[in-house]
Amino acid sequence: MDRPIEKKPVYYRYRWHIAGGVAFIILLVYVSIVASGGRKLRTEADNLIIGEAQADKFLEYVDVEGVVQPILTIKINAREAGSVERIVAEEGTMMEKGDTILTLNNPDLVRTIDDQRDEWEKQLISYQEKEIEMEQKSLDLQKQTLQTTYELNRLKKSFALDEEEFRMGVKSKAQLEVQRDEFEYKTQSTALQLEGLRHDSAATILRRELMKNDLERERKKFDRAQERMENLIVRAPLAGQLSFVKVTPGQQVQSTEAIAEIKVLDQFKIHTSLSEYYIDRITTGLPATITWQGKKYPLRITKVVPEVKDRNFDVDLVFTEESPDNVRIGKSFRVQVELGQPEEALVIPRGDFFQTTGGQWIYKLNEAGTKARKVSISIGRQNPQQYEITGGLQAGDKVIVTGYSTFGDAEELILK
């Protein structure tokens, strides 16, 4: 039995022609879009930040957070070993130079000092006894010399009388010769005694000087021992705040052991850390500023620690003029460290476009401000507020610097 043949629709017979036509239309639409500049996107202008490229002073600086610290922190070490006898000052106390922090006890040192005192007293007594002996000996020699000189003068007069009597014939020549020999002997003996007195005087002076030097050495040794006794009293080396005492009564401490710390508060410094990227450009003497309540306070870098830890290195700064009234240890400030002098440059404001475009392009507005198209740019230096533009823009050009995460791959923005 024959089945009737169904009549197919007209479009089925021309389905390939229709498909080709649709593809051709899609191609035309794509070409027209490409020719017209790519995908367009409408967006609200009020939701965007528009910046203007300007020829302005560009200052390259780093903005970091700094913490206020005391200008100087002194660690106090025990100069003598001993046990902690008494803690006088409490943590947080404001100290003046020379104030007592704590006292130590060292019986062995006390015995050593007593022995030094005994030795010093013995040396002093010995020196005094020897000085008396030398003085007495010197007096005896002077007395003997005086007696000999007296006898010599008497013999001289007697010999002169003998010579007169010899000329008168009273005495013989033999008697005169005997008197002459005695006189010459006494003359030589007296000369020797006088020479001995001079030598003895010089020797006495030398011995006294040597004894005095020995006594002085013992005195200095005793003084040093007493100074060690004074070291058992731990005092503040400078005025400041006693930040901590790390010992307790009765605790035994060793010589040179750290036992306390004082913070000097007559001036402050700001401590911060910078990225290792800047380590070759940061040197002592570079200027910096902090801004507090609309006023700028100048700083200067005084210390750069070259050691890099966790990709950062440490820097200390001090105030070069006045400091804010509310400066306190531990308070944080934003610090702007200047890396050079201000220079003329073409700049635009910072924005999140850099994270999306990598600084390769940006949306530039037309003169009417109704549209913005992608343009290629080149970015040089940057600071926390500006980018330096080295190519792609001119002074007066307006650009969109925010909202790029919502634009997708649009080539042109229509601003409403």
C-alpha positions in Angstrom: 0.0 0.0 0.0 1.5 3.3 -1.0 2.1 6.0 1.8 1.5 9.6 1.0 4.7 11.7 0.8 4.7 14.6 3.3 5.4 18.0 1.8 8.4 19.6 3.7 8.4 23.3 4.6 10.1 25.7 2.3 12.7 26.8 4.9 13.8 23.2 5.2 14.7 23.1 1.6 16.7 26.3 2.0 18.1 25.6 5.5 21.7 25.8 4.4 21.1 29.1 2.6 19.5 30.5 5.7 22.3 29.3 8.0 24.9 30.9 5.6 22.9 34.2 5.7 22.7 34.2 9.5 26.5 33.6 9.7 27.1 36.4 7.3 25.0 38.8 9.3 26.9 37.8 12.5 30.1 38.4 10.7 28.9 41.8 9.6 27.9 42.7 13.2 31.4 41.6 14.5 33.2 43.6 11.8 31.0 46.7 12.5 31.8 46.4 16.3 35.6 46.0 15.6 35.5 48.9 13.1 33.7 51.0 15.7 36.4 50.5 18.3 35.4 47.4 20.2 33.0 46.8 23.1 31.4 49.8 24.7 30.2 50.1 28.3 27.9 52.6 29.8 28.8 53.6 33.4 27.9 56.3 35.9 30.4 59.2 35.9 29.5 60.0 39.6 30.9 56.6 40.7 34.3 57.3 39.1 37.3 59.4 40.1 38.6 61.5 37.3 42.1 62.9 37.5 44.0 65.4 35.4 47.5 65.1 34.0 49.4 68.1 35.3 52.9 69.5 35.0 53.8 69.8 38.7 56.6 69.3 41.3 57.1 65.6 41.8 58.7 64.4 45.0 59.6 60.8 45.3 59.1 59.6 48.9 58.1 56.5 50.9 55.1 56.6 53.2 55.5 54.1 56.1 54.3 53.8 59.7 56.8 54.7 62.4 56.6 54.1 66.2 57.9 56.6 68.8 60.8 55.3 70.9 63.1 56.9 73.5 66.1 58.6 72.0 68.4 56.4 74.1 67.9 53.2 76.0 70.7 52.3 78.5 71.1 48.8 79.8 72.6 48.8 83.3 75.0 46.0 84.2 76.4 45.0 87.5 80.0 46.1 87.9 80.5 43.7 90.8 79.2 40.3 91.6 77.0 39.9 94.6 73.6 39.1 96.0 70.7 41.7 95.7 70.4 43.2 99.2 67.7 45.8 98.5 65.8 47.2 95.5 65.3 51.0 96.1 63.6 52.2 92.8 60.5 50.6 91.3 59.9 50.2 87.6 58.5 53.3 85.9 60.2 55.6 88.4 61.8 58.8 87.0 65.4 58.8 87.9 68.0 61.5 88.2 71.7 60.9 87.4 73.3 59.2 90.5 70.0 58.0 92.1 70.2 54.6 93.7 68.5 51.7 91.9 69.5 48.8 94.1 72.3 47.6 96.5 74.3 44.4 96.4 76.1 42.5 99.1 79.5 40.8 98.6 81.2 39.5 101.8 84.3 38.4 99.9 84.8 41.9 98.5 84.4 43.3 102.0 87.2 41.0 103.3 89.4 41.9 100.3 88.9 45.6 101.1 89.7 45.1 104.8 92.9 43.3 103.8 93.8 46.2 101.5 93.2 48.7 104.3 95.4 46.7 106.7 98.2 46.6 104.1 97.9 50.3 103.4 98.1 51.1 107.1 101.2 48.9 107.5 102.8 50.6 104.6 102.0 54.0 106.1 103.4 53.1 109.5 106.6 51.6 107.9 107.0 54.7 105.8 106.7 56.9 108.9 109.2 54.8 110.9 111.7 54.8 108.0 111.3 58.5 107.5 112.1 59.1 111.2 115.1 56.9 111.0 116.4 58.7 107.9 115.8 62.1 109.6 117.6 61.0 112.7 120.5 59.7 110.7 120.7 62.9 108.7 120.7 64.9 112.0 123.5 62.7 113.4 125.6 63.2 110.3 125.0 67.0 110.4 126.0 67.0 114.1 129.2 65.0 113.4 130.1 67.3 110.5 129.5 70.3 112.7 131.7 68.9 115.4 134.5 68.0 112.9 134.3 71.4 111.4 134.6 73.0 114.8 137.6 70.9 115.6 139.2 71.7 112.2 138.8 75.4 112.9 140.3 75.0 116.3 143.3 73.1 114.9 143.7 75.7 112.2 144.0 78.4 114.8 146.3 76.2 116.9 148.5 75.5 114.0 148.8 79.2 113.2 149.9 79.8 116.8 152.4 76.9 116.5 153.9 78.5 113.4 154.2 81.8 115.2 155.9 80.1 118.2 158.2 78.2 115.7 159.3 81.5 114.2 159.9 82.9 117.7 161.9 79.8 118.5 159.6 78.6 121.2 158.7 75.4 119.5 161.0 73.1 117.5 160.5 72.2 113.9 159.6 68.6 114.9 156.8 69.8 117.0 155.5 72.0 114.2 155.5 69.1 111.8 153.4 67.0 114.2 150.9 69.8 114.4 150.9 70.2 110.6 150.2 66.5 110.0 147.3 66.6 112.5 145.9 69.7 110.8 146.1 68.2 107.3 144.5 65.0 108.5 141.6 66.9 110.1 141.2 69.0 106.9 140.9 65.9 104.7 138.7 64.1 107.3 136.3 67.1 107.4 136.2 67.2 103.6 135.3 63.5 103.5 132.6 64.0 106.1 131.1 66.9 104.2 131.2 64.8 101.0 129.5 61.9 102.8 126.9 64.3 104.2 126.1 65.5 100.6 125.9 61.9 99.4 123.7 60.9 102.3 121.4 63.8 101.7 121.0 62.8 98.0 120.5 59.1 99.0 118.0 60.1 101.6 116.0 62.1 99.1 116.0 59.2 96.7 115.0 56.7 99.3 112.2 59.0 100.5 111.0 59.4 97.0 111.0 55.6 96.4 109.2 55.0 99.7 106.7 57.7 98.8 106.0 56.0 95.4 105.5 52.6 97.2 103.1 54.2 99.6 101.3 56.0 96.8 100.8 52.6 94.9 99.4 51.1 98.1 97.1 54.0 98.5 95.8 53.8 94.9 95.3 50.1 95.4 93.3 50.7 98.5 91.3 53.5 96.7 90.4 51.1 93.9 89.3 48.5 96.4 87.0 51.2 98.0 85.7 52.0 94.5 84.7 48.4 94.1 82.8 48.7 97.3 81.0 51.7 95.9 80.1 49.6 92.8 77.9 47.5 95.0 75.5 50.5 94.9 73.9 50.4 91.5 73.1 54.0 90.4 71.4 55.6 87.4 74.1 56.7 84.9 71.7 59.3 83.3 68.4 60.9 84.0 65.5 59.0 82.6 62.7 56.5 83.3 63.6 53.1 84.9 61.8 50.8 82.5 62.5 47.5 84.3 64.5 45.8 87.0 65.1 42.1 86.2 66.4 40.9 89.6 64.8 40.2 92.9 66.0 40.5 96.5 68.4 37.7 97.4 69.2 36.8 93.8 72.9 36.3 93.0 74.2 38.3 90.0 77.5 38.1 88.2 79.7 40.9 87.2 78.6 42.6 83.8 75.2 40.9 84.1 72.3 43.1 82.8 70.0 44.0 85.7 68.0 47.1 84.7 67.2 49.5 81.9 66.7 53.2 81.7 65.0 55.1 78.9 66.1 58.7 78.3 63.0 60.7 77.7 64.3 64.2 77.1 64.0 63.5 73.3 62.4 60.9 71.1 63.1 59.1 67.9 60.8 57.3 65.4 61.6 53.8 64.4 60.3 52.3 61.2 61.0 49.5 58.7 61.4 50.0 54.9 61.3 47.6 52.0 64.6 46.2 50.9 63.8 47.8 47.5 65.0 51.1 49.0 68.1 49.9 50.8 70.5 51.4 48.3 68.8 54.8 48.4 68.3 55.3 52.2 71.3 56.9 53.9 71.7 58.9 57.1 70.9 62.5 56.8 67.9 62.1 54.4 64.9 64.3 55.4 61.5 63.1 56.3 58.3 64.5 57.7 55.2 63.5 59.7 51.9 65.4 59.6 49.9 65.8 62.7 46.7 67.9 62.9 47.5 69.6 59.7 51.1 70.6 60.7 54.3 69.1 59.3 57.2 68.2 61.6 60.6 67.7 60.0 62.7 64.6 60.7 66.2 63.4 59.8 67.4 59.8 59.4 70.1 59.2 62.0 70.6 55.4 61.8 70.2 52.8 59.0 70.5 49.1 60.0 71.9 47.4 56.8 70.7 43.9 57.9 67.6 42.8 56.0 65.0 40.7 57.9 61.7 39.5 56.3 62.5 41.7 53.2 62.7 44.9 55.4 65.4 46.9 57.1 65.2 49.2 60.1 65.6 53.0 60.2 65.7 55.5 63.0 64.7 59.2 62.7 64.9 62.2 65.0 63.0 65.5 65.1 65.1 68.3 63.8 62.9 71.0 65.2 59.9 70.8 67.5 57.9 67.6 68.0 54.1 67.2 68.4 52.8 67.8 71.9 51.2 64.4 72.2 54.4 62.4 71.5 54.4 59.2 73.7 56.4 56.1 73.6 54.6 53.5 71.4 52.5 56.1 69.5 52.4 55.6 65.7 52.8 58.2 63.0 52.8 58.1 59.2 56.3 59.0 58.1 57.2 60.4 54.6 60.8 59.6 53.9 62.0 61.8 51.0 64.2 60.1 48.4 65.3 63.2 46.5 64.6 66.8 45.6 61.3 67.9 44.0 61.5 67.9 40.2 59.2 69.1 37.4 57.2 66.2 35.9 53.9 65.3 34.3 51.8 63.6 37.1 48.4 62.0 37.6 46.7 61.0 40.9 47.1 57.5 42.2 44.2 55.0 41.7 43.4 51.4 41.5 43.9 51.4 37.7 47.5 50.5 38.2 46.6 47.1 39.8 44.4 46.3 36.8 46.4 47.7 33.9 49.9 47.3 35.3 50.4 50.9 34.3 50.3 50.0 30.6 47.1 51.9 29.6 44.4 54.1 31.0 41.0 55.4 30.0 41.3 59.0 28.6 38.3 61.3 28.4 37.3 63.2 25.3 37.1 67.0 25.4 33.4 66.9 26.1 33.9 64.5 29.0 31.2 62.1 27.7 33.4 59.2 26.5 36.7 57.6 27.6 38.9 55.4 25.4 41.9 53.2 26.2 45.2 54.8 25.5 48.7 53.4 26.1 50.8 55.2 28.7 54.3 54.9 30.3 54.7 55.3 34.1 58.0 56.3 35.7 58.4 57.0 39.3 55.7 57.0 41.9 54.9 58.2 45.4 51.9 57.5 47.7 49.8 60.2 46.0 51.1 60.5 42.4 52.4 58.6 39.3 54.9 60.2 37.0 53.8 59.9 33.4 56.7 59.6 30.9 54.6 59.0 27.8 51.0 58.7 26.4 49.5 61.8 28.0 49.8 65.5 27.9 49.2 68.2 30.4 45.5 68.9 30.7 44.4 65.4 29.7 41.7 63.9 31.9 41.8 60.2 32.8 39.8 57.8 34.9 41.8 56.4 37.8 39.3 54.2 39.7 36.6 51.6 39.0 38.7 49.4 36.6 37.5 46.1 38.3 34.0 46.8 36.8 35.0 47.7 33.3 36.0 44.3 32.0 37.6 44.4 28.5 35.6 47.5 27.3 37.5 49.6 24.8 35.3 52.6 25.4 33.3 53.9 28.3 30.1 55.9 27.8 29.7 58.3 30.7 26.2 59.0 31.9 
